[in-house]
Amino acid sequence: MSDFNVNVRGVGSVSVIDVKGYLDAHTAPDLENAFNSLLENDQFKVVVNFNDLTYISSAGLGVFMAYVETMRENSGDIKFSNMQDSVYNIFDLLGFPVLYEFFKDEVEAVNKFSDEQ
Amino acid sequence: MQLPLIYLRKNTKLEYAIVISVILLIFKIIYPVADSFITLFVSELLILCGAYLWFLYLIEFLIVNKTNTLALILNTGILTAILFFIIAISSAYVEAGNPPTGDQDFISTVFSVLISFAFVGAFLYILAVFRELFFLRQKRDPKTYFNTMLFFLGFAFISNLFVYLDVTFDYLRNSFYVVSIVLISINSLRVAWIAFLQKKQKLYLLAISIVLTILFGFNFAFTLEETIIRELMTNFSPGIHTVLNLVMLYGTIYFGVIFFTTLFHLPTAEAFDRKAEEVSSLMDLSKLITQVFDFKELADTVTTITSNVCNSDSAWLVSQEAEKIELRSVNNIGYVEADRLTNALLLEYAYDIKDVLILNHQPIKVKINSDMRTFNYASLAIAPLKVHDEINGYLFVTRKQDFVFDDDDRKAIEAFADYAAVALENAKLLEKSLEKERMEKELDVAREIQYKILPLDTPKHEKIKVSALFIPAFEVGGDYYDFFKISENKIGFVIADVSGKGISASFVMAEVKGIFETLSRLITSPKEVLIKANEILRESLDKKTFVTAIYGILDLQNGVVTFARAGHSPVMYVNNDKVIQLSPKGIGLGLDDGDKFNRNIEELEIKLKNDDILAFYTDGINEAHNGELEEFGYDRFEKLLLKNAELDPDIISNEIMRELTIFSKDRSQHDDITLVILKWCFNN
């Protein structure tokens, strides 16, 4: 099983989560921890950068579903960026593009937050 | 060298001994005084045989009735004391002016014979006890030494007969006598068993052995002196008198040796006791390790034993798992104190504890309930519980008095900590394997649910051929497919995949089955069925879980298929040598509250032609991986469908599964695989 890595960094008032590798039921808890730490610090504006993510399973998708409501209730959001086509197809099939915003580039996603204000 | 007749049965020995004793008694009554060589010879022969058989019987008696060593010695002491008493009384009696009985009336004959019997019985018992003590704790079999001595005692006995014949044979008796003394002295040195006594027992033995040395010494002296007993015994049997004399000497020497040996063993007695206790504690522990599945019980034993063996004031044991410290057992210390001390000590020394760490005279300050308390221990030991260089916990031992833990204490603590470590590891492994077993049971249940939920049959109709294939993964997923007869000419079908795995996914799957079974009867539009299903599922599913599904209806009259898709993998439509992915818009069930879902779902309608194929499946197929982490993907799937399009649906799905298995042979199946293939076989 290839590894999964998650890294959180701040870009202005927005938090960017870099995900890398293989996100499935076994690695999803790592991502959950990252989201939990954001909530603890009242960080509700989140961009997830998928640049290095090669696979996502339904359990991985479930993580975003679990947190998006809380983010939106606190005038934040989870936005996705830099997704590879194979990963995007999975999101697309499920109809995520209707529910979440997807961006080609992380900067666009981050800027979208400031535009919203 | 074996003693003759030793293998006789115990009861036989007793019978023979009694018979000979009775004959001897009668003989002695008839011939109170041996006035010829013949009577003396017969008398001595009977006595020797009788005494020998009694001796054999007593040996076996002592072996069968295993008595405590010290109790044996005490018995010997009592017998010796009685002998001494009798001798002293009788001497006093004679000295008081009563002449030794010269005339032999019947009563006094019987009386003196019985006294002699008592003496003989007593010294035989004593001799048997000596033999028992002699063999105690002997590693090699030393019976030759003892038996040789017995033979010489026998020779000394018999030599008296020769002396009777001719006084010049005196030298013969004397030499046997001397040799016997030498052998007795040699045999008296076998006192290894003393070392194994506890200190208290040694003190007791010391006292008793000095008394016994003196008593035996007196008895020995009295049998030599001109006492009435000497006369009585000599009269009864000159041989017995000699042997009695030697046994008394044996007792004097033996107990003298015992006294001095015990005296020299006393200083080391405590250390020896401790070692012995350590060894037996460790043995108890190692038994416990295999028996106790409950770690708490074992931890209690470890702290208790450590406290006892190391003479400590308190001991406690903590386990450590992933930086989490848990107090498992305390001995003679409060729970809170132990907890705070542990925290304080580990905070300060945790990185230094590779082996047993001993802190001497270091006050430890801890805060208990907003109270600063200082613990002044003379010595405190912290022993890591190590298995394969991994620390699973710590054993703490403290001592308040002045003596600090020495090297022996350190070794003992280390040994106990090692045992606790192994036990802790065992307990952990056991827990893990129980957990694993529980999970496997759960998966079995999940698999069972899944099989019960899936339909047993595929629809049968002249215009269609349907195959359905389901292969669960080890960690059961939540795949589901089903067919519903909606009306005479309409068949409903559904394929769904619940996110997540295991028993929870199985339960959602059961719910999904209920929803579609009901909705298929109530609502005719596939799109509306999915909208309603989303409403229901949105209420019941947790945030993280969603369900992808395709629901459709096939009209058997005209081959029109109407279906809608909720986030599920596209339908593969094989028509005229090409494969088309049918993917009408639609969001997964349970992802959205309703509004967006309802606005974004489309219904698709296609009219099937002869030999058209529809393949519904779950992502277990396209997401199957090979050894290089490559996905099976849609392309391979499409090609296989095309290649086998001419064949029956059953064969097509077998072919696809075969290819899939070959492709992913290096990887375990990660997700359930479901494949439903429908072929239209009617030219309309």
Interface residues (C-beta under 8 A of the other chain):
Chain A: S2 A25 T54 S58 A59 L61 G62 V63 M65 A66 E69 S86 L93 L94 G95 F96 V98 L99
Chain B: D497 S499 G500 K501 K543 K544 T545 F546 T548 A566 G567 H568 S569 P570 S583 K585 G586 I587 G588 L591 D592 K596 F597 N600 L629 E631
